[in-house]
Amino acid sequence: MTAPTRTGRGTGTGLKDPSLRRSLALFRAFRHEQDDPEGCYSLLARDAADQVEAYDGPVKGRVVVDIGGGGGYFTDEFRRRGAHGYLFEPDVRELGDKPPGSAVVADGYLLPLADGVADVCFSSNVLEHVTDPQTFLSEMVRVTRPGGLIYVSFTNWLSPWGGHEWAPWHYFGAERARARYRRRTGRPAKHTLGENLFAVHIGPTLRQVRARDDVTVVSARSRYWPFLAQAVAKAPGLREFATWNLLLILRRCP
Ligand SMILES: C[S@@+](CC[C@H](N)C(=O)[O-])C[C@H]1O[C@@H](n2cnc3c(N)ncnc32)[C@H](O)[C@@H]1O
């Protein structure tokens, strides 16, 4: 993700989730990620905050921590809704030139937070960028209070978007896809498999979270799909290709 500046937008998308209107609005915004990152990420942030509130009620007055939140669009949105929002991001380049005042440079593996301080622990599209997703998740669970909500979404490797900027050519091999990207754009790709992008799969991830005794799985669904958002994530094999991006809603056990 680049680190654009932002101007601030209203609260809530007013779009039903899931619905075709919402998915089309998100899709259009993604298509303009490069030329209108502000529009793209502020819509995505309002949409994600709507999802958190749909599962957990208003965030107003709650402590919401955003792990790997990049330039802070999500944290800004939570704060706009009255939450005590804090951003933890290890890469200062990702923070950009207008990070939220509550931004902390910190790694998601080792958060400078006491146990159970967060009402909501939030992470959007970070899990596929860490070498050890289970340790990353454990740290999210640790900082969440008993009964608190954990929001984790990630693009799985076999998703049509799994290769990120070199997708969908990753289906033919990561190295070949990266080389193609460079040839076509004249720029080196941002992501390298095994360095800052990892092949995370839905089936094993679900089995690992379901085996945990410190969280319950409230929902495992496609984040962006307009219909059958839950059903698609249930079909072994098919889900690896069709889900696009898995959204896990977990609740910390008391
Ligand atoms: C694709 S960006 C996602 C940014 C933002 N959350 C979003 O959804 O637009 C991935 C982010 O994960 C961050 N990241 C990578 N490794 C991390 C780690 N170990 N702990 C926390 N964040 C990490 C990167 O610095 C980057 O900001």
The ligand as an ORCA input file, in Angstrom:
! r2SCAN-3c Opt
* xyz 0 1
  C      -1.347     -4.561      2.482
  S      -0.891     -3.535      3.812
  C      -2.442     -3.374      4.657
  C      -2.633     -2.027      5.238
  C      -4.023     -1.779      5.829
  N      -4.242     -2.597      6.983
  C      -5.093     -2.004      4.779
  O      -5.908     -2.925      4.920
  O      -5.133     -1.232      3.812
  C      -0.003     -4.633      4.896
  C       0.486     -3.929      6.130
  O       0.972     -4.911      7.051
  C       2.067     -4.354      7.712
  N       2.862     -5.424      8.372
  C       3.739     -6.266      7.800
  N       4.306     -7.050      8.745
  C       3.748     -6.695      9.927
  C       3.933     -7.106     11.277
  N       4.807     -8.069     11.615
  N       3.224     -6.502     12.252
  C       2.316     -5.532     11.936
  N       2.117     -5.093     10.664
  C       2.824     -5.647      9.685
  C       2.801     -3.628      6.611
  O       3.759     -2.716      7.088
  C       1.633     -2.976      5.883
  O       1.322     -1.719      6.417
*
